[in-house]
Each structure stands twice: as C-alpha cells, then as structure tokens.
Amino acid sequence: MTKITKRLAYMFLFLFLISGTSSIQLIFKNKCSYTVWPGTLTGTGPQLPSTGFTLESGASYTLAALPSWSGRIWARTRCSLDAVTQKFVCGTADCASGQISCNGAGGIPPATLVEFTLNGYDNTDFYDVSLVDGYNLPVSVLPVNSKRCNSTGCPADVNKSCPPELQDKDSHVGDVKACKSACLAFNKPEFCCTGAYSRPQTCPPTKYSKFFKGLCPQAYSYAYDDTTSTFTCPSGSTDYIITFCP
C-alpha cells in the first residue's frame, strides 16, 4: 500500500467514525474476459479509499463510500507499463497519472461512465451510466436491494457496430478499441449542446445519439437525455454492484 493510499484510507476511516453514518458499499465485478483497471473521481464528499486499482477477469473488489459522496467511475483497458518511461498507460480511458491510481484525474474520453450522487436531493441516491463521453466497454449498475430500485447500464458491445466516423482504433492491432461520442469526434455545438444549442429545446437528439440510445436505452446518449437515463433509490437503503461486461 502506498503512502498516498494509506493516508486516504486513514482519512476515510476518521471521517466515517466522526460522521456516525453507515457507508455505502460499491461492489466492483469484472465479467470481462480480460483485466480492467477501474478509476474513481470524486466530485463532492470524502475521497474514496482508492482512485484506481486492478480488477482481473472474474474478480471482485469493494470500496466504501460515505452517503455524501458523488463522483464518477469508469474502467481502463489495454493497460501496461511503458517500456521506455516505465509509466502506467492505458489504451482506453487512461487518466494519464502514470500510475494505477488516478490521483484526482478523470478518464480520457471515449469512456463509459458510471455516475453517482449519494444522499442527494430529498435523501435520494441518483445514479446513471453515461455515453456522453463515448464508450469503451459494457457496464451495469445493480442496487443490491433491486426490488425497490431499478438497475441500469449499457450491456451492449457498442464497438462492434460503431460508425466509422466515431471509431477509435488501436494503432497497433487495428481493431476498434472504443467508440467516440459525436461531440468528441466533431466538436460541434449541435453535438455538444453548447452555444446556441445549450438548452434542451435547441439541442434535440441526433442520429449519433440515437445510435447509442438504440443499443443502450437506459444510458445517457447525449447531454439532455435525463428522463430515461437517471435512476434513483432511497439513500442508505442499498449497496451497489458495478459490473464490467455484465
């Protein structure tokens, strides 16, 4: 355990003890046929005990989050130590920290994102799977108390049918390693919902967002896809299972 990881773990334990509240268990499972490297980025609340770790095929890993936590979760793929620099680098969703821990950096798009706001408005957890920053692998979110709360995710292999203009190809192997969003691929206001297109009324779905929505109806396909993509659960009523390649 690194010094930074130890400090984060001690800080989390201290905050947990003084808060008097139970933590929420975020249970990671890897059902992919390959190793993935999940990353976490805190938006508000205490930092999670880990900002990045290795998750081998078939393995599970659990992180505890205080009920005030919000942030992002994603998984990096095709990772290794660079032979020259000895830095840790990934083919998709790299956080560019040079380490397995992301240390406060987010994943570089395209990346399939899981987003949480725990104990938000009206004592409610909010969670979603987002393809707004593109897609790199399938993922699902399952509340353990699934009878009360709905699961969500993007279980499809979007890379297999990604339009040529959105494809992010591996320069060595030549296969499609990820699928860009239209905003990332073209950087135009009508795809990014910026400028004159910055309101729901002026930024409707496009053929590209409809492509993502058709494959993953529960996931965010573009910025104003809230009504069918945000899910809720009473705060403190459940833990969550995040599965890669469900």
N, C-alpha and C positions, 0 to 999 in steps of 0.2 A: 504494500500500500504506500503510495507516495505521500509526501508531507502535505501537499495540497488536498489530497483525498482525505487524509486524516483530519485536517482542520475542518473540512466540510462536514465530515461525519460527526465530529465533536460539536460543531455549531448546531447542526440539526438536532442532536440529542439534547443540547441545552435548551433550544427553543421548544422542543417537544415537552420537556419536563416543566418549563415555566408556563406553557400555554394551558396545560390541563385538558387538552383535547386529544382525541384519538387521531392517528394518522390514517390516510387512505393508502392502500396497497396498490401499486401499479405493477402488475404481473406481466412480464415480457415472455413471449414464447416464440421460438423460431421453428416454423414448419417448412421453411425453405430447404432445398437440397444442398444449400451452401451456407457458409458462415456469413453473418451480417454483423455490423458494428453500430448499434443504436447510439444516437446522440440526444441530449436533452438541452433545452434552452429555457431558462426561467424568465417570465415576463414580470410577474409580481409575486411577492411572498418569499419565504426562505428557499434558498437553492436546494435542489435535490441532492442526495448524498453522492451521486455520480453524474458527470456531464458526458460520459461516453464509456462504453465497455464492449467487450467481445461477446457475441452470442452464437455459439456453434449450432449447426443443424441439429434439431431435436432438443436443444437446451432451453432452460427457463431461468429467469432472473427477476428478482423483486426489488423495487425501490419504494420507500415510504415517503409520502407527500403530506404535508400539513394541509388542513382544509382550506387554507387561504391561498394555496398555490395556483398559479396559472402559467402556462408555457406551451412549448412545442416539443414534440418527439418525432424522430424520423430514424431511418436506418441507412447506413452507408454500405455500399457493396464494392467488390473488386478492390479490396484494400491490401496494402503491403508496405514494407519498409523500402524506401527508395535506395537502390544500391549505391548511389553516389552520395546523397545527402544524409542518408540514414534517418530521414524523416518519414513519419507515417502518412501515407497518401491514399486516397480512395478514388475509384473510377466514377462513382456517383455519390452525390450528396455530401461531398467532403466538407469538413468545417475548417480546413486549412490551418489547424493548430499545430500540425506536425506531430501530433500525439494521438493516442486512442481517446483520451479525454478532450472534449471540445473547449473547455475552459471559457465559456461565455460566448462562443461563436456559433452562429447558426449554420445549417446545411446549405451548401451552394446549389441552387436550382439547376436542373429539374430534380424535385424530390417530393415524394408522397409524404404529407404531413399529418400528424395527429395533434389536435389542439384541445387543451383543457382549460377551463376556468372552474376551479373548485370553490364551492360555497360562494357563488356569485349572487346576483340579484334574487331576493326573496328566498334565501337559503337553498339555492339550487345549483347543482353542478351542470355546466354546459360543456359539451364535447362534440367534436366533428372530425372527419377525415377530409383533407383539402387537397385538391389537384390544381389549385390556383397557381402554384409554383411548379406545375408539371408533375410527372410521375416517374418513379424509378422501380417500385416493386409493390406487390399487393399487401394490404394491411387491413385488419379489422379491430374494432373496439367492442368488447363484450362486458357489460356490467355483470358482476357475479350474481347479483340479485336480479336476474333477467326477467322475472315475472312482473316486476314493477317498472322496469326501464328497458328501452329498446337498444339493440345493438346497431352498429353502423360500420361502414367500411367500403373498401374498393377491392374485392377479391379477384377481379379480372386481371389477366395478363395484357395490359394495355400496349406494351411494347410490341406485341405480335402484330397488331393492326394499326400502329401509329402511322399517320400520314407522312409521306416522305419529307415534306417541308418542316415537320416537327421532330423528326428523328434526331436523336443524339447518339452517334455511332462511336464504337470503340475504335480508336485509330490503329490499334494493333491487330485485333481479331476481325474487325469489320462488321460485327453484329450490332443491333440496336440495344444499347445499354440503358436508355431512358427516353422518355417522350416529353418534349418541351410543351409548355403552355403557349398559346398564341401570343400572349403578352411578351413572354421571354423570347420567342422566335422572331417576332416582327417589331416589338417595341412601339406599337402604335396606340394612340389614345382610345380608339374604339375597342381594342382588345384588352387594354389595361384599365379601362374605366377611369381615365384621368382627363383633365382639361374640360372640354365641352361635354365629355361623356362621364362626368364624375358623379352622376346621380342615377338611381335605378331607372328612372323614367327615360334617361338618354343613353343607357348602356344595356340594351337587351342581349339575350343570348346570341352567339354567333354560330356558324357551322362548326367551329372548332370546339366551343364549349359544349355544343350538342353532341359532338363525338364522344367527349369524356363522359357526359351525362348518360348517354345511351349505354355505355359499358358499366358505369358505376353510378346508378341512380341515386344512391344515398350520399354520395360525396359532393363536396363543393366543386363545381366545374368552372366557375368564374366568380368575380368579387360579389355580385349581388344574387347569390344563389341560396339565400338564408332559409327560405320557407321549407325547403325539402332536405336541408343538409345539416341543420343544427339540432342536436338532441339534448335532452335534459333528464335529470334524475334528482330526487331529493338529496340534499347534501348530507353526507355521513351515513347514507343508507347502504352503500355498496362499495366494494373494491372494483378495479377494472383490469381486464385481461387484454393486453395489446398483442396481437398475433401477426407475425410477418409470414406471408404466403399462407393465409388461412385455408 
